[in-house]
């Protein structure tokens, strides 16, 4: 069961006018600051480009149909989530992951399977990399995941094949906690080959999705997933990643979010994008886990005083 405030927030996320929806991160920020009533009345108490762009969509959506008329769509999505044993947490709830609260591009809700663990997940580190990892890259991913988890960190990643899968499986093998942030609705698994892995994670850790439960995978969903994988973590360790890899995007996002960005020295030696990030002091080149642990103990930055990172969420 969800309460009225949660329902109203989800209904706001379902507004869609001529193919446009309100920036979900904008809704999340305003709701987190206690402005849900204002949103429901067609006002956005934030001065930003995202707010100016969203205001006409919000007002037209509320003018076209009463907010309560969107409840049935939300109920349908909730029913699909319940069908796979998934739960819901929103920015209005104390259980919402603490690390995500400190980024501006936070999602207004997460559907999840498994258990939330505030204390363990506050010490989450993303281990990410290319889907087409080399054998050496996979070995390095397993080593990093094992040593970080032994040091008390939760291993987060994106459930993709390659480096992500190696990181998740290593954490599970050593009976450590792992979080999979997926690029589909919670009712789906992508890639399908990771179905059994996803089930293991749901049993021993957490699978989280920022999308409607019915959402199928798309070219846009995986880049958006990177924002949450990074935001839910203290830092991102990139094992292997080409200039077109999603892991490169996550490194950039993590830097924008004020998170630690740790690039393996072997990656920095081989990839110009990684060299540029280190030279710009947006990332740190690391040769071993000892260096990672030293950096991860440093406080992360918050985005509260920075301009919001606009991230438009598709409300399909």
C-alpha positions as CSV (number, residue, x, y, z in Angstrom):
1,X,0.0,0.0,0.0
2,X,1.1,3.5,-0.7
3,X,-0.1,6.7,1.0
4,X,-1.7,9.8,-0.6
5,X,1.5,11.8,-0.9
6,X,3.3,9.0,-2.6
7,X,0.4,8.5,-5.0
8,X,0.3,12.2,-5.9
9,X,4.1,12.2,-6.6
10,X,3.8,9.2,-8.9
11,X,0.8,10.8,-10.6
12,X,2.9,14.0,-11.3
13,X,5.5,11.7,-12.8
14,X,2.8,10.3,-15.1
15,X,1.8,13.6,-16.6
16,X,2.6,13.7,-20.3
17,X,1.5,16.4,-22.8
18,X,2.3,16.1,-26.5
19,X,5.1,13.7,-25.8
20,X,6.6,15.8,-23.1
21,X,6.9,15.0,-19.4
22,X,8.1,17.1,-16.5
23,X,11.7,16.5,-15.5
24,X,11.4,13.9,-12.9
25,X,14.5,15.1,-11.1
26,X,12.9,18.5,-10.7
27,X,9.8,16.8,-9.2
28,X,12.1,14.9,-6.8
29,X,14.0,17.9,-5.7
30,X,10.9,19.9,-5.0
31,X,9.1,17.0,-3.2
32,X,12.2,16.4,-1.1
33,X,12.1,20.0,0.1
34,X,8.4,19.8,1.1
35,X,6.9,21.4,-2.0
36,X,4.6,18.6,-3.1
37,X,1.5,20.6,-2.5
38,X,2.8,23.5,-4.7
39,X,3.6,21.1,-7.5
40,X,0.1,19.6,-7.4
41,X,-1.3,23.2,-7.7
42,X,0.8,23.9,-10.7
43,X,3.7,25.9,-9.1
44,X,7.4,25.0,-9.2
45,X,9.3,26.6,-6.3
46,X,12.7,26.4,-8.0
47,X,14.6,28.9,-10.1
48,X,16.3,27.0,-12.9
49,X,16.2,26.4,-16.6
50,X,14.6,23.0,-16.0
51,X,11.8,24.6,-13.9
52,X,11.1,27.2,-16.6
53,X,10.9,24.4,-19.2
54,X,8.7,22.2,-17.1
55,X,6.2,24.7,-15.8
56,X,4.0,24.9,-19.0
57,X,4.0,21.1,-19.2
58,X,3.0,20.8,-15.6
59,X,0.2,23.4,-15.8
60,X,-1.2,22.0,-19.1
61,X,-1.1,18.5,-17.7
62,X,-3.1,19.5,-14.6
63,X,-5.5,21.6,-16.7
64,X,-6.2,18.8,-19.2
65,X,-6.9,16.1,-16.5
66,X,-7.2,16.2,-12.8
67,X,-4.3,14.7,-11.0
68,X,-6.6,12.0,-9.5
69,X,-7.4,10.8,-13.0
70,X,-3.8,9.6,-13.4
71,X,-4.1,7.4,-10.3
72,X,-5.4,4.4,-12.4
73,X,-2.3,4.4,-14.5
74,X,-0.1,4.5,-11.4
75,X,-2.2,1.6,-9.8
76,X,-1.6,-0.4,-12.9
77,X,2.2,0.0,-12.6
78,X,2.1,-0.8,-8.9
79,X,0.2,-4.0,-9.6
80,X,2.9,-5.0,-12.1
81,X,5.5,-4.4,-9.4
82,X,3.6,-6.4,-6.8
83,X,3.4,-9.2,-9.4
84,X,7.2,-9.7,-9.2
85,X,7.4,-9.1,-5.5
86,X,8.8,-5.6,-5.9
87,X,8.4,-2.7,-3.4
88,X,8.5,1.1,-3.8
89,X,10.5,3.8,-2.1
90,X,10.1,7.5,-2.9
91,X,12.0,10.7,-1.9
92,X,9.3,11.3,0.6
93,X,10.3,8.2,2.6
94,X,13.0,7.9,5.2
95,X,14.2,4.6,3.6
96,X,15.2,6.4,0.4
97,X,18.9,5.8,-0.2
98,X,20.8,8.5,1.6
99,X,23.5,8.9,-1.1
100,X,20.9,9.7,-3.7
101,X,19.5,12.5,-1.6
102,X,22.7,14.6,-2.1
103,X,22.6,14.7,-5.9
104,X,20.4,17.0,-8.0
105,X,19.6,14.4,-10.7
106,X,18.0,12.1,-8.2
107,X,15.0,10.0,-9.2
108,X,11.7,10.6,-7.5
109,X,11.1,6.9,-6.8
110,X,12.7,3.5,-7.0
111,X,11.0,0.2,-7.5
112,X,13.2,-2.5,-5.9
113,X,13.5,-6.2,-5.1
114,X,15.5,-7.3,-2.1
115,X,16.1,-5.2,0.9
116,X,17.2,-1.6,1.5
117,X,20.0,-1.3,4.0
118,X,20.7,2.3,4.9
119,X,24.0,1.6,6.8
120,X,25.5,-0.8,4.2
121,X,24.3,1.1,1.2
122,X,25.8,4.4,2.4
123,X,29.1,2.7,1.8
124,X,28.5,1.6,-1.7
125,X,31.1,1.8,-4.5
126,X,30.3,1.3,-8.2
127,X,32.5,-1.1,-10.1
128,X,31.8,-0.6,-13.8
129,X,33.3,-1.1,-17.2
130,X,32.7,-2.3,-20.7
131,X,30.4,-5.1,-21.8
132,X,33.2,-6.4,-24.0
133,X,35.8,-6.8,-21.3
134,X,39.1,-8.6,-21.9
135,X,40.0,-11.6,-19.7
136,X,42.5,-9.4,-17.9
137,X,39.7,-6.7,-17.4
138,X,37.4,-9.3,-15.9
139,X,40.1,-10.5,-13.6
140,X,40.8,-7.0,-12.4
141,X,37.0,-6.4,-11.9
142,X,36.8,-9.5,-9.7
143,X,39.9,-8.5,-7.7
144,X,38.6,-5.0,-7.1
145,X,35.1,-6.2,-6.1
146,X,36.5,-8.8,-3.8
147,X,38.9,-6.5,-2.0
148,X,36.5,-3.6,-1.7
149,X,33.8,-5.8,-0.4
150,X,36.2,-7.3,2.1
151,X,36.9,-3.8,3.3
152,X,33.2,-3.3,4.1
153,X,32.0,-1.7,1.0
154,X,28.8,-2.6,-0.9
155,X,29.4,-3.3,-4.6
156,X,27.1,-1.5,-6.9
157,X,26.9,-1.9,-10.7
158,X,24.5,-2.1,-13.6
159,X,23.8,-5.8,-14.2
160,X,25.3,-5.6,-17.7
161,X,27.4,-8.4,-19.2
162,X,31.1,-8.0,-18.8
163,X,32.6,-6.0,-16.0
164,X,29.3,-5.4,-14.2
165,X,28.4,-9.1,-14.1
166,X,31.9,-10.0,-12.8
167,X,31.6,-7.4,-10.0
168,X,28.1,-8.6,-8.9
169,X,29.1,-12.3,-9.1
170,X,32.2,-11.8,-7.0
171,X,30.3,-10.0,-4.3
172,X,27.8,-12.8,-4.2
173,X,30.5,-15.5,-4.2
174,X,32.0,-14.0,-1.1
175,X,28.6,-13.4,0.5
176,X,28.9,-9.7,0.4
177,X,26.2,-7.2,-0.4
178,X,25.7,-6.0,-4.0
179,X,23.3,-3.5,-5.6
180,X,22.2,-3.8,-9.3
181,X,20.8,-0.6,-10.7
182,X,19.0,-1.7,-13.9
183,X,18.1,0.1,-17.1
184,X,14.6,-1.4,-17.4
185,X,11.5,-1.6,-15.3
186,X,11.7,-3.9,-12.3
187,X,9.5,-6.5,-14.0
188,X,12.2,-7.1,-16.7
189,X,15.7,-8.4,-16.9
190,X,18.3,-7.2,-19.4
191,X,20.3,-8.9,-20.7
192,X,18.1,-12.0,-20.4
193,X,21.2,-14.1,-19.8
194,X,21.6,-12.5,-16.4
195,X,18.2,-13.6,-15.2
196,X,19.6,-16.1,-12.7
197,X,22.2,-13.5,-11.5
198,X,19.4,-11.0,-11.0
199,X,17.5,-13.5,-8.9
200,X,20.5,-14.2,-6.7
201,X,21.0,-10.4,-6.2
202,X,17.3,-10.0,-5.2
203,X,17.8,-12.8,-2.6
204,X,21.0,-11.5,-1.1
205,X,21.2,-7.8,-2.0
206,X,19.2,-5.2,-3.9
207,X,17.9,-4.7,-7.5
208,X,16.7,-1.1,-8.1
209,X,15.0,0.6,-11.0
210,X,14.1,4.3,-11.5
211,X,11.6,3.5,-14.2
212,X,8.0,2.5,-14.3
213,X,7.8,-1.3,-13.8
214,X,6.5,-1.9,-17.3
215,X,9.4,0.0,-19.0
216,X,11.2,-1.9,-21.6
217,X,14.9,-1.4,-22.3
218,X,15.8,1.5,-24.6
219,X,18.7,3.4,-25.9
220,X,17.8,6.2,-23.4
221,X,17.3,4.1,-20.3
222,X,20.9,2.9,-19.8
223,X,22.5,6.3,-19.8
224,X,19.9,7.4,-17.3
225,X,20.6,4.3,-15.2
226,X,24.2,5.5,-14.9
227,X,23.1,8.6,-13.0
228,X,21.6,6.4,-10.3
229,X,24.4,3.9,-10.2
230,X,26.8,6.7,-9.6
231,X,24.5,8.7,-7.3
232,X,23.8,5.8,-5.0
233,X,27.6,5.2,-4.6
234,X,30.4,7.1,-2.9
235,X,32.5,6.7,-6.0
236,X,32.9,4.8,-9.3
237,X,35.8,2.6,-10.1
238,X,36.1,2.2,-13.9
239,X,38.0,-1.0,-15.0
240,X,37.9,-0.9,-18.8
241,X,36.0,1.5,-21.0
242,X,36.4,2.8,-24.5
243,X,35.5,6.3,-25.6
244,X,32.0,5.2,-26.5
245,X,31.4,3.1,-23.4
246,X,28.6,3.7,-20.9
247,X,31.2,3.5,-18.2
248,X,32.9,6.5,-19.6
249,X,29.6,8.3,-19.3
250,X,29.2,7.2,-15.7
251,X,32.7,8.6,-14.9
252,X,31.6,12.0,-16.2
253,X,28.3,11.8,-14.4
254,X,30.1,10.8,-11.1
255,X,32.4,13.8,-11.4
256,X,29.5,16.1,-12.0
257,X,27.8,14.7,-8.9
258,X,30.8,15.3,-6.7
259,X,31.6,11.6,-6.4
260,X,35.0,10.0,-6.4
261,X,36.0,8.8,-9.9
262,X,38.7,6.2,-9.7
263,X,40.2,5.0,-13.0
264,X,42.6,2.1,-13.1
265,X,46.0,3.1,-14.2
266,X,45.9,0.6,-17.0
267,X,42.8,2.3,-18.3
268,X,44.4,5.8,-18.1
269,X,47.5,4.6,-19.9
270,X,45.3,3.3,-22.8
271,X,42.4,5.7,-23.2
272,X,42.7,9.4,-24.1
273,X,39.4,10.2,-22.4
274,X,40.6,8.8,-19.1
275,X,43.9,10.7,-19.4
276,X,42.0,14.0,-20.0
277,X,39.8,13.4,-16.9
278,X,42.8,12.8,-14.7
279,X,44.6,15.9,-16.2
280,X,41.5,18.0,-15.5
281,X,41.5,16.7,-11.9
282,X,38.0,15.2,-12.4
283,X,39.3,11.7,-11.7
284,X,42.2,9.9,-10.0
285,X,44.4,7.3,-11.5
286,X,44.8,4.3,-9.1
287,X,47.1,1.4,-9.3
288,X,45.7,-0.8,-6.5
289,X,42.8,-1.1,-4.0
290,X,44.9,0.4,-1.2
291,X,44.8,3.7,-3.1
292,X,41.1,3.3,-3.7
293,X,40.4,2.8,0.0
294,X,42.4,5.9,0.9
295,X,40.4,8.0,-1.5
296,X,37.0,6.5,-0.6
297,X,37.4,7.5,3.0
298,X,37.5,11.2,2.0
299,X,34.1,13.0,2.1
300,X,32.2,13.3,-1.2
301,X,30.8,16.7,-2.3
302,X,27.2,17.6,-2.5
303,X,25.4,19.3,-5.4
304,X,23.2,21.6,-3.3
305,X,25.1,24.7,-4.3
306,X,25.6,23.7,-7.9
307,X,23.4,24.2,-10.9
308,X,21.0,21.2,-11.3
309,X,22.0,18.6,-13.8
310,X,19.0,18.4,-16.1
311,X,18.0,14.8,-16.8
312,X,14.6,14.4,-18.6
313,X,12.9,11.1,-17.7
314,X,10.6,9.4,-20.2
315,X,7.3,8.8,-18.5
316,X,6.3,6.0,-20.9
